[in-house]
Amino acid sequence: MKTALKNHSDATINPINMEIPIVHIVNFLDTYQTEYDVQFGAGILSAGQCLADDYVLGPVYLSMVQNALRLLDGELGRLDGGILDITIRRFAKIAGFTNEEIAG
């Protein structure tokens, strides 16, 4: 018998149906924030400017985070919405956004 965690893991590795766009969105949010930090030497753990401080790209990223969280109310297939919620919020926190900003 598969556990919810095993189903979630399987869905992230080999997504099907509605899992595909959700996995891509989560991967995008992670990769974009990471690459922004690499390109600009930024991040909450460094002295550089973090994505949340970027007046052009920051609001766009935040909007994507907020909308990705809202998509978790829809069909997720084998994905676990709680794990995805925590993961997306963690990316936003690393990018420098506050809980209040993330909640919208």
Sequence and secondary structure as in RCSB ss.txt:
>XXXX:A:sequence
MKTALKNHSDATINPINMEIPIVHIVNFLDTYQTEYDVQFGAGILSAGQCLADDYVLGPVYLSMVQNALRLLDGE
LGRLDGGILDITIRRFAKIAGFTNEEIAG
>XXXX:A:secstr
   HHHHHHHHHHS  TTHHHHHHHHHHHHHHHHHHHHHHT STTSSS  GGG TTHHHHHHHHHHHHHHHTTS 
 TT  HHHHHHHHHHHHHHTT  HHHHH 
